[in-house]
Amino acid sequence: MIYVRTQKNAMVAASAVGALCLLMATGCTTKKYVRSQTAPIIQHTNELDDATAKNGRDIRDVDQRAQSGIQQAEQSANQATQQANTAKQAAGTAQQSAQEAVNRADSLASVVSNLDNYKQMADISVHFGFDKTTLTNKDKEKLDEFAQKLNGAKGYLLEVTGGTDSTGSATYNYDLSQRRAESVVQYLASKYNIPPHKFYLIGIGKDQAVAPNRTAKGRAENRRVTVQLLSNTTGQEPTAPAQTGMLARPQ
C-alpha cells in the first residue's frame, strides 16, 4: 500500500512538473511572438515620430523664411516709397527753384520802376574754380578796375548775375551761383563803400550758359559772375523798393 501511494504521488509530481514546463514553454513562446509582432509596430511608430518631428521643423523653417521674406518685401516697399517721395520732393524743389530763377532774371524791370532811363555803361565777368566761391587776386584786380568807372556814373545800379556750369543738380547750382554773386557784391560793397540799394543780385545757376558745357573750357566760362553798370541818364537815384526774398538780395 505504501508503494502504491508513493508511486501515485510520483506520478502526480511528474504531471505537475510537466504542466509547469509546458506552461513555461508556452509563456516564452508567447513573449517571443508578442515581441516579434510588436517590434515592427514600435519601429514604425518611432519612424512616424521622427517624420512628424522633421515635418514640424520643416514647417517652422518655411514659416521663418516666409516671415523673413515678407519683412524684406515690406522694407523694400517702404524704401521704394521713401525714395519716390524724396524724388518727388526734389523735383518739386527743383521746379520751384527754376521758377524763382526765372522770376529773378526777369524781375529787374519790376524792381526798378524807371529802368527805361538806365543804360549799360560797362560790364565785367570774373570766373571761379569748380565748386568755388572765393575770389582770386586776379578777380579782385579786375573788380578794382571796374569800380573806377563808378566815379563818373550818375544814379547807377549794379546788376550782379551769378552762373554755374552744368555739373550738379539745379537746386545746388542756384545756391552756388547766388553765393558766387554774393562774394562779388561783398568785395565791392566793403572796399568801395557802395550802399546796398545800388546792387541787384541774382543767381541763375546753369540756366543761361554763355558757352557749351561739353568742354572743360566752356564749363570754365560758365562758372562766372557778371557785373553790369547801369547808369540813369537823368542822373536820378534808383527808385528800387526794399530788396527782400528771392527777387533781389542787397549786400
C-alpha positions in Angstrom: 0.0 0.0 0.0 2.8 2.3 0.8 4.5 1.5 -2.5 1.3 2.2 -4.5 0.8 5.6 -2.7 4.4 6.6 -3.4 4.1 5.7 -7.0 0.9 7.7 -7.3 2.5 10.7 -5.6 5.4 10.4 -8.0 3.1 10.4 -11.0 1.2 13.5 -9.6 4.5 15.3 -9.1 5.7 14.4 -12.6 2.4 15.6 -14.1 2.8 18.9 -12.1 6.3 19.4 -13.3 5.3 18.6 -16.9 2.4 21.0 -16.7 4.8 23.7 -15.3 7.3 23.1 -18.0 4.6 23.3 -20.6 3.3 26.5 -19.1 6.7 28.0 -19.0 7.4 26.9 -22.6 4.1 28.3 -23.7 4.8 31.7 -21.9 8.3 32.0 -23.5 6.8 31.3 -26.9 4.1 33.9 -26.3 6.5 36.6 -25.3 8.7 35.9 -28.3 5.6 36.0 -30.5 4.4 39.3 -28.9 7.9 40.8 -29.3 8.1 39.7 -32.9 4.7 41.2 -33.6 5.1 44.5 -31.7 8.7 45.2 -32.7 7.8 46.4 -36.3 4.9 48.4 -34.9 7.2 50.1 -32.4 9.8 50.8 -35.1 7.2 52.2 -37.4 5.8 54.3 -34.6 9.3 55.7 -33.9 9.7 56.4 -37.6 6.4 58.2 -37.6 7.5 60.3 -34.6 10.8 61.2 -36.4 8.9 62.1 -39.5 6.4 64.2 -37.5 9.3 66.0 -35.7 11.1 66.6 -39.1 7.9 67.9 -40.6 7.4 70.2 -37.7 10.9 71.5 -38.1 10.4 72.0 -41.8 7.2 73.8 -41.3 8.8 76.2 -38.8 11.7 76.7 -41.1 9.4 77.5 -44.0 7.4 79.8 -41.8 10.5 81.7 -40.7 11.7 82.1 -44.2 8.3 83.3 -45.3 8.1 85.8 -42.5 11.7 87.0 -43.3 10.7 87.3 -46.9 7.6 89.3 -46.0 9.6 91.6 -43.8 12.2 92.1 -46.5 9.5 92.8 -49.1 7.8 95.3 -46.7 11.2 97.0 -46.1 11.9 97.2 -49.8 8.4 98.6 -50.5 8.9 101.2 -47.7 12.3 102.2 -49.1 10.9 102.4 -52.6 8.1 104.6 -51.3 10.5 106.8 -49.4 12.7 107.1 -52.5 9.8 108.0 -54.6 8.7 110.7 -52.1 12.2 112.0 -51.9 12.4 112.2 -55.7 9.1 113.9 -55.9 10.1 116.5 -53.3 13.4 117.0 -55.1 11.6 117.5 -58.4 9.2 119.9 -56.7 12.1 121.9 -55.1 14.0 122.0 -58.4 10.9 123.2 -60.3 10.3 125.9 -57.6 13.9 127.0 -57.7 13.8 127.1 -61.5 10.7 129.3 -61.4 12.3 131.5 -58.8 15.4 131.9 -61.0 13.2 132.9 -64.0 11.4 135.3 -61.8 14.7 136.8 -60.6 16.1 137.0 -64.1 13.0 138.7 -65.4 12.2 140.9 -62.5 14.7 143.8 -62.7 12.2 145.9 -64.7 9.6 145.4 -62.0 12.1 146.2 -59.2 13.3 149.4 -60.7 10.3 151.5 -61.8 12.3 153.8 -64.1 14.5 151.2 -65.7 13.9 152.6 -69.2 16.1 155.5 -68.2 19.1 153.2 -67.4 21.8 152.5 -70.0 24.6 150.0 -69.7 27.8 151.8 -69.2 30.2 148.9 -68.6 30.3 145.2 -67.6 32.9 142.7 -66.4 33.0 139.0 -65.7 35.0 137.1 -63.1 35.4 133.3 -63.1 35.5 130.7 -60.4 37.1 127.3 -60.0 34.9 124.2 -59.8 32.5 124.4 -56.9 34.4 127.5 -55.6 33.0 130.9 -54.4 36.3 132.6 -53.5 37.7 135.4 -55.5 41.3 135.2 -56.7 43.7 138.1 -56.6 43.3 138.4 -60.4 39.5 138.6 -59.9 39.9 141.4 -57.4 42.2 143.3 -59.7 39.5 143.1 -62.4 36.8 144.3 -60.0 39.1 147.1 -58.8 39.5 148.3 -62.4 35.8 148.1 -62.9 35.0 150.0 -59.7 36.9 153.0 -61.0 34.2 153.6 -63.6 31.6 154.2 -60.8 33.1 157.7 -60.2 31.5 159.2 -63.3 28.3 157.2 -63.2 25.0 159.1 -62.5 22.4 157.4 -60.4 23.9 154.0 -61.2 22.8 150.5 -60.5 24.9 147.3 -60.4 23.3 144.2 -61.7 25.3 141.2 -60.4 24.5 137.8 -62.0 26.0 134.5 -60.8 26.2 131.4 -63.0 27.5 127.9 -62.9 28.3 125.1 -65.3 26.0 122.1 -65.8 27.6 119.8 -63.2 25.3 119.0 -60.3 21.7 119.5 -59.5 19.7 122.5 -60.5 18.9 123.3 -56.8 22.6 123.2 -55.8 23.7 125.3 -58.7 21.1 128.0 -57.9 22.6 128.3 -54.4 26.2 128.1 -55.7 25.6 130.9 -58.3 23.9 133.0 -55.6 26.9 132.6 -53.3 29.3 133.5 -56.1 27.4 136.7 -56.8 27.4 137.5 -53.0 31.2 137.2 -53.0 31.5 139.8 -55.7 28.9 142.1 -54.0 30.6 141.8 -50.6 34.0 142.7 -52.1 32.7 145.8 -53.9 30.5 146.9 -51.1 33.1 146.6 -48.4 36.1 148.0 -50.3 34.3 150.9 -52.1 31.6 151.6 -49.6 28.8 151.0 -52.1 25.3 151.1 -50.4 23.0 148.1 -50.6 20.4 149.7 -52.7 22.8 150.0 -55.6 23.0 146.3 -56.0 20.6 144.0 -57.8 21.8 140.4 -57.1 20.6 137.3 -58.9 21.8 133.7 -59.1 20.6 131.9 -62.2 22.6 128.6 -61.8 23.2 126.8 -65.0 20.1 128.2 -66.8 21.8 130.8 -69.0 25.1 129.2 -70.2 27.4 131.6 -72.1 29.4 128.6 -73.6 28.8 124.9 -74.3 29.2 122.7 -71.3 30.5 119.9 -73.4 34.1 121.1 -73.0 36.2 122.0 -70.0 36.8 125.4 -71.5 33.1 126.0 -71.9 32.3 124.9 -68.4 35.0 127.3 -67.0 33.4 130.2 -68.9 30.0 129.4 -67.3 31.4 129.4 -63.8 31.2 133.2 -63.7 29.7 136.3 -62.2 28.9 139.2 -64.5 28.6 142.7 -63.2 26.8 145.3 -65.3 27.0 149.0 -64.6 23.6 150.6 -65.4 23.5 154.4 -65.2 20.4 156.6 -65.1 20.6 159.1 -67.9 18.6 161.6 -65.9 21.0 161.5 -63.0 18.4 160.4 -60.6 19.0 157.7 -57.9 17.4 154.3 -58.4 13.9 154.0 -57.1 14.1 150.4 -56.3 12.0 149.2 -53.3 13.5 147.3 -50.4 15.2 144.2 -51.8 14.0 141.1 -49.9 13.4 137.5 -50.6 14.5 135.7 -53.7 14.0 138.6 -56.2 16.9 140.6 -55.0 19.4 140.4 -52.2 21.4 143.5 -51.1 24.8 143.2 -49.6 
